[in-house]
Amino acid sequence: MLSIIAAMAKNNVIGKNGRIPWHISEDYINFSKKTKGHPVIMGRKTHESISGFQNLKGWDKNSEEKTLIPKTLHKLLPGRTNIIVTRQLDYKVPGGIVVNSIEKAVEKAKRHAGSEEVFIIGGAELYKLTIDMVDKVYITLIDEEVEGDVFFPEFVDKFDLKEENKRVVSVNNKEIRYNFKIYGKSKE
């Protein structure tokens, strides 16, 4: 089964300036519980934003000339097969799987433990490419409009709401309402 998991505001915002514009601990816990032990597919930008990616410059110790070479530091989501989709042909992620298409990503995911459910975890471009392919959509819906520059695609007309769990949390003396929703592919 291929599933999407995302958190979004009422106005479909999922990001701003490369970050999630809210912090709800229970959402992170829910994400971890649902995806742990399963392959996760993400775009390069999503990988870099959630992994604390750093692009460093270091000395090339093998060269007689002291030249700076680019080095990268990647962190993977633990307990999951991390598959990164990118158009960059030379992109490497130690311990991760890098592919150049969603089709290749799904094919690779099916060969790994936990592949009875494979999760698309972002970003917006992968969500748009896969929304018609997935069987299930897990959404944490933040019950407010949020300013942002990255949006989740419209999808509710293609899916039926299967489950909903309303939640409220207080952050910095502000009440935030949100729902954990699970949608299944519409039978029509």
N, C-alpha and C positions, 0 to 999 in steps of 0.2 A: 504494500500500500504506500502511496506517495501522499504526504501531508505537508501543509504549510503551517508554520507557527509564527505568530507576529503579535506585537502590541501596537495599538493605534488609538489616536484620539477620535472624537466624533466626526471631525472634518478630515479623516483619513490620514492625518499626519503620522509618520513613523520616524521621522528624523529631522534634525536641524544641525547644520554645520558639522556633519559627520558623527553626530551623537544622538542618543535617545533623549528627548527633551523632558524626561521625568525619571524619577527613581522610586520604584515600588518594589520593595524587597520580596514580597509574596509573588510578584510576577517573575522575578529571577528564579525563585525557588520552583515555581510551576514549570518554567522553561526547562530547568535542569532535570526535574523529575520526568517530564515527558520525553526529553531527548536522550537522556543518559542510556547508554548501551545500544544506541541506534546510530546509523550513519547520518551525518548532517551535511547538507550542501549549501554553500554560501558563495556569494560573489567576492571578488578580491577586496573591494572597499569594506564590505561587512567584516571579512576576516581581519583586516587591518584595524578596524575600529574596535572590535571586541577582543582582539588579542594583545592590545597594547603595543602593536607593531612599532618598531623603531628603525629608522634608516640611519645607520651610523657610518662614519668614515673611519678607517683604520689603516695602519701601515701595512704594506705588503712585505711580509718578512722574507719571502722567497726571492725578492728582487734585489739586485745589487744596488739599484737606485732606490732611494727612499721615496716611494710614491704613495699617495693616499688612494685607497680603493674603497668602493662602497661595500658595506657589510649590512646585513639585515638581521633583526632579532624578531622571531615569531613565537607566539605562544598559541598552543592549540587548546580547544575545549577538551578537558579530560574525560575519559570514559566513553569516547565517541570516535568513530572514523570521521575525520575532517576532510571534506572534499571542497576544493576551492576552484571556482570557474573564473577564468580570466582570458582576455585576448592577448595578454603579454606572453609571448612564446618562451621567453627566458625566465619566467617567474618560478621560483623554487621555494618550497616550504618544507623544511626538514620534518619528517614524521607525518606530513600531510600528503594528500593526493591532489595534484594540480592538473586540470583538464581545460580544454578550450570550448566546450559546449555542454549544455544541460543534458543532452542525450548521452554523452560520454560519462557525465557525472552520475546519472541514474544507473547506467550500465555498471560502473565501478561499484556503486553503493550496493547493488544487488549481490555482489560477491563477498560482502562482509557481514560479520556477526550483527544480529539485530535488524537485518534487512527486511523483516516482515513489515516494518514501518520505517520509511526513509523520510527525513524532515528537510524541507526547504526553509532556511532560517534567514534569508534576506540576501540582498537588499531589494529595493523597489524593482529594478530591472528583472531580476530572477522571479520575483513574485508575478510580474506581468507576463513573463514567458511561460510560467508553469500553472497559472490559475486555472486554465482549461484542462490541464493534465491530472490535477490532484483529486484524490478521493475525499479528503478531509481538510478542514481549515480550523485551526485552533487560534482564536483571537482573544487577546485581553483588550477589551474596549474601555478606554479611559473616557469617563462621562463628562468631558469638557472639550471645548475647541482650544487647540494649541497652535502657536505659531511654529511654522516649519518650512522646510524646503524639499522634503522627500515624502511621497504619498503612497499609500497602499491602493491597489486598483479596486474599482468597483467589482463586487462579486456576489452580493446576496441574492440576485435574481437567478443565479446558477446553482445555489445551494439551499438546503433546508436546515433551519436551526434544530439541532438535536438535543442540546443541553445548554443550560445557562446557570451560572452561579454568581449572584450579585455580592459585591464586597464593598467595604468602606474602610479607609485607613486615614489616620491623621498624620500629616507630615508638616512640621514647623507650624503647628496650630492651624493648619489648613486641612479641611476634610476633603479627601479625594475619593470619588465614587468610581468604581470600575466593575466590569463583568468579565468573568471567564466564560467564553462562548465556544461551543463546538458545532461546526456546520458539516453536514454530509452532502455529497453530490446529489443534486435534485434528480428525481426519477423521470422527470419530463424530458 
